[in-house]
Amino acid sequence: MLVEKSNFSISRMARLLNVSRSGFYAWSKRLPSRRAVRAERIEAKIAWFHGESDEVSGSPRILADLREDGETISRKTVAKAMRRLGLRGICPKRWRTTTVVDHADAYPADAAQRRWDTGALNALWVGDITYLRTWEGWLYLATVIDAHSRRVIGWAIADHMRTDLVEDALQMAIALRGELPAKVVFHTDRGTQYASAQITKFAAENGVTRSMGLTGICWDNAMAESFFATFKTEFYYRRIWPSKTGASLAAGAWIEDRSRYAGDPLPGRPGAGAGLTSSIGARPWPSHHAWSVPVVLVEASFSGSAIRCSMPTSIWSRHALVRTR
């Protein structure tokens, strides 16, 4: 009736619809209920959090974001609102085993035993290598993650899988963290790069204790596998990569951006709601919070075919790309 009142009289529409004119006028002047106002506010927040996650977050992560922002809400309510708004999360692809085993090698013992967070930084690092497809061929990404903070503290990208790739990522982690405790465990799978004499020597020279899980058991290196699943599902597989250079720069920028929010604890960072981890960490709903999270630029330079990171130098925007020189 409200929409068609310019075409038909209120009296005629009320008669045809079998309602009273007074009821229509009372409805048109009635203020929205508190429930309707809250639902509208929740939907606006859901849309904002989903957009800030690059449209990858599903209802569990957005639930954590909302609870972290002070809302009391259930996952089913969030899922229902997302369906109403036409929003969907991103699901990972099927995992495949790529580790090549040399049974003649003597492997270090598993010092992690799937107990990742020991309650302190630089107690346990995890590492792995993954494949990245481009139109120009394959790239390979090696990472080092602090198991306590879940921050990527070292990474390297190249068009080869030689042991130098792993050493570059581990060297970046050591340089970033500076002085290390007496024992730092570096846990990986049994890939030939990690079992090589080169990495064995490098670890011994830098006071790093090696640790390896069993072959073909992805749970023994679940933290590294989980990061790669997130990286590919939420970022890499959603785009087309014509060149290796473009893929390397964009991947490095994404790693530095996202690990900054899921990284080492920052002063004043809110805790995750309901035991879940917010998909965007310290980025708050902007209506009543100040947006003031420090983000650090990492300059990248090419050495041969690899892209490496130097130490942080200046503040940058989360939308900026890694600069090259």
C-alpha positions in Angstrom: 0.0 0.0 0.0 2.8 2.4 0.9 4.5 1.8 -2.5 1.2 2.0 -4.6 -0.4 4.9 -2.8 0.6 7.3 -5.6 -1.4 5.1 -8.1 -4.4 4.1 -6.0 -6.3 5.6 -3.1 -5.7 4.3 0.4 -9.4 3.7 0.8 -9.6 1.5 -2.3 -6.5 -0.5 -1.4 -7.7 -1.0 2.2 -11.1 -2.3 0.9 -9.5 -4.7 -1.6 -7.0 -6.0 0.9 -9.5 -6.2 3.7 -7.6 -4.0 6.1 -8.5 -0.8 7.9 -7.2 2.6 6.9 -6.4 3.4 10.6 -4.3 0.3 10.8 -2.3 1.3 7.7 -1.7 4.8 9.1 -0.7 3.4 12.5 1.8 1.0 10.9 3.3 3.7 8.7 4.0 5.9 11.8 5.3 3.1 14.0 9.0 3.2 14.8 11.1 0.0 14.2 11.3 -2.4 17.1 14.5 -2.9 19.1 14.8 -6.4 17.5 14.6 -5.0 14.0 17.1 -2.3 14.8 19.5 -4.9 16.2 19.0 -7.1 13.2 19.9 -4.3 10.9 23.0 -3.4 12.9 24.1 -7.1 12.9 23.6 -7.4 9.2 25.7 -4.3 8.6 28.5 -5.6 10.7 28.4 -9.0 9.0 28.6 -7.4 5.6 31.6 -5.3 6.8 33.5 -8.1 8.4 32.9 -10.3 5.3 34.2 -7.6 3.1 37.3 -6.9 5.3 38.2 -10.7 5.0 38.3 -10.3 1.2 35.0 -12.2 1.1 36.4 -15.4 2.5 35.1 -15.7 6.0 32.2 -18.0 6.8 29.8 -18.0 9.8 32.3 -19.4 12.4 34.9 -16.6 11.7 32.3 -13.8 11.5 30.8 -15.1 14.7 34.2 -14.7 16.3 34.4 -11.2 14.9 31.0 -10.2 16.2 31.6 -11.6 19.7 35.0 -9.9 19.8 33.1 -6.7 19.0 30.8 -7.2 22.0 27.7 -8.8 20.3 25.9 -11.7 22.0 24.8 -13.9 19.1 24.8 -17.6 18.0 26.4 -19.1 14.9 23.0 -20.1 13.4 21.8 -16.5 13.6 25.0 -15.4 11.8 24.5 -18.1 9.2 20.9 -17.2 8.6 21.8 -13.5 8.2 24.6 -14.4 5.7 22.1 -16.4 3.6 19.7 -13.5 3.7 22.5 -11.2 2.5 23.7 -13.7 -0.1 27.2 -14.0 1.5 29.3 -17.2 1.5 32.6 -18.2 2.8 35.4 -20.0 0.9 36.1 -23.8 1.3 39.5 -25.4 0.8 40.4 -27.8 -1.9 41.3 -31.5 -1.4 44.8 -32.0 0.1 47.4 -34.0 -1.7 50.7 -35.5 -0.4 53.8 -34.2 -2.2 56.6 -35.2 0.2 59.3 -37.4 -1.4 61.0 -39.7 1.1 64.5 -41.0 1.1 64.4 -44.1 3.4 68.2 -44.2 3.7 68.3 -40.9 5.6 68.4 -40.7 9.4 65.7 -38.3 10.5 65.6 -36.2 13.7 63.0 -37.2 16.4 59.6 -35.5 16.5 60.2 -33.0 19.3 56.8 -31.3 18.8 54.5 -34.2 19.2 51.6 -32.1 17.8 51.8 -29.8 20.9 52.3 -26.5 19.0 51.8 -23.7 21.4 54.2 -24.0 24.3 53.3 -20.6 25.8 56.4 -18.8 24.6 57.8 -17.2 21.5 60.8 -18.8 19.8 60.2 -22.1 21.5 58.8 -24.0 18.4 59.0 -23.0 14.8 57.3 -25.0 12.0 58.2 -25.0 8.3 57.0 -26.4 5.0 57.1 -25.8 1.2 54.1 -25.5 -1.1 53.6 -25.2 -4.9 52.2 -22.1 -6.6 51.0 -22.3 -10.2 51.5 -19.4 -12.7 51.2 -19.1 -16.5 55.0 -18.9 -16.7 55.5 -22.1 -14.6 55.7 -23.2 -11.0 56.8 -21.1 -8.0 57.7 -22.6 -4.6 57.0 -20.9 -1.3 58.8 -21.9 1.9 57.7 -20.5 5.3 58.7 -20.5 8.9 55.9 -19.9 11.5 56.2 -19.3 15.2 53.9 -21.9 16.8 53.0 -19.6 19.7 52.0 -16.5 17.8 51.2 -18.2 14.5 53.0 -15.4 12.7 55.0 -16.1 9.5 58.4 -14.9 10.7 60.3 -16.1 7.6 59.5 -16.9 4.0 61.0 -17.2 0.6 59.6 -17.6 -3.0 61.6 -19.0 -5.9 61.2 -21.0 -9.2 63.1 -23.9 -7.7 62.9 -26.3 -4.7 66.6 -26.4 -3.8 67.6 -26.3 -0.2 68.6 -22.7 -0.6 64.9 -21.8 -0.6 64.5 -23.3 2.9 67.7 -21.7 4.1 66.5 -18.3 2.9 63.2 -18.6 4.8 65.0 -19.8 8.0 67.6 -17.0 7.7 64.9 -14.4 7.6 63.2 -15.8 10.7 66.5 -15.7 12.6 67.2 -12.2 11.5 63.7 -11.0 12.4 63.8 -12.5 15.9 67.3 -11.4 16.7 68.7 -13.0 19.9 67.2 -16.5 20.3 66.8 -18.6 23.5 69.1 -21.5 24.2 66.8 -24.0 22.4 64.7 -23.3 19.3 62.9 -26.3 17.8 62.4 -26.1 14.0 59.7 -28.7 13.1 59.1 -29.9 9.5 58.1 -32.9 7.5 60.6 -35.3 6.0 61.1 -33.5 2.7 64.6 -33.9 1.2 65.4 -30.2 1.6 64.8 -30.3 5.4 66.8 -33.6 5.7 69.7 -32.3 3.7 73.3 -31.8 5.0 73.0 -28.1 4.1 70.1 -27.5 6.5 71.6 -29.8 9.2 74.8 -27.7 9.1 72.9 -24.3 9.0 70.7 -25.3 12.0 73.7 -26.4 14.0 75.6 -23.2 13.3 72.6 -21.1 14.4 71.6 -23.0 17.5 68.4 -24.4 16.0 67.2 -27.9 16.9 65.6 -29.9 14.1 62.5 -31.9 14.5 60.5 -34.0 11.9 57.2 -35.7 11.8 56.3 -39.0 10.2 56.0 -39.4 6.4 52.6 -39.0 4.9 51.0 -38.0 8.3 49.8 -34.4 7.7 48.8 -33.9 11.3 52.4 -34.1 12.4 52.9 -30.8 10.6 49.3 -29.5 10.8 50.1 -25.9 11.6 52.2 -25.4 8.5 49.6 -27.2 6.4 46.8 -25.2 7.9 48.5 -21.9 6.9 49.0 -23.0 3.3 45.4 -24.1 3.1 44.3 -20.6 4.3 46.7 -18.9 2.0 45.6 -20.8 -1.1 41.9 -20.9 -0.4 41.5 -17.3 0.7 44.0 -15.7 -1.6 45.9 -17.6 -4.3 43.3 -19.8 -5.8 40.9 -16.9 -6.2 43.1 -15.1 -8.7 44.8 -15.7 -12.0 48.6 -15.3 -12.1 50.1 -14.6 -15.6 53.6 -13.9 -14.4 55.9 -15.3 -11.7 57.0 -11.8 -10.7 53.4 -10.6 -10.1 52.5 -13.8 -8.1 55.7 -13.4 -6.0 55.0 -9.8 -5.1 51.3 -10.3 -4.3 52.0 -13.5 -2.3 54.6 -11.7 -0.2 52.3 -8.7 0.4 49.5 -11.0 1.5 51.7 -12.9 3.9 53.1 -9.8 5.5 49.6 -8.2 5.7 47.7 -11.2 7.2 50.5 -12.4 9.5 50.7 -8.9 10.9 47.1 -9.3 12.3 47.5 -12.9 13.3 51.0 -12.4 14.6 52.8 -11.5 17.8 50.6 -10.1 20.5 50.1 -6.3 20.3 49.3 -4.0 23.2 45.6 -3.7 23.6 44.6 -6.4 21.2 41.3 -8.0 22.1 41.0 -11.7 22.7 39.2 -14.0 20.4 35.5 -14.6 21.1 34.2 -18.0 22.2 37.6 -19.7 21.7 37.6 -18.9 18.0 40.2 -16.8 16.2 38.9 -13.6 14.4 39.7 -13.7 10.7 40.9 -10.1 10.8 42.5 -10.0 14.2 42.9 -6.5 15.5 40.8 -4.8 12.8 37.7 -3.6 14.6 34.2 -2.6 13.5 34.8 1.1 12.7 31.6 2.6 14.1 32.9 3.0 17.7 36.6 1.9 17.6 39.7 3.8 16.6 41.5 2.2 13.6 45.1 2.4 14.8 46.9 -0.9 14.2 50.6 -0.6 13.4 51.6 -2.2 10.1 55.2 -2.4 8.9 56.5 -2.4 5.3 58.8 -5.1 4.2 61.0 -4.2 1.2 61.6 -7.0 -1.2 64.5 -7.6 -3.5 65.4 -10.2 -6.1 68.5 -12.3 -5.6 68.8 -14.7 -8.6 65.3 -16.0 -9.0 64.2 -15.8 -5.4 62.3 -13.0 -3.7 63.5 -12.2 -0.2 62.5 -9.8 2.6 64.7 -7.4 4.4 64.0 -6.0 7.8 61.0 -3.8 8.4 61.6 -0.2 7.6 58.5 2.0 7.5 54.8 2.1 8.0 52.6 1.1 5.1 48.9 0.7 4.2 47.4 -2.8 4.2 46.3 -2.3 0.6 49.9 -1.5 -0.6 52.0 -3.9 -2.5 55.5 -4.9 -1.5 58.0 -2.5 -3.1 60.9 -3.8 -5.2 64.3 -2.4 -5.7 
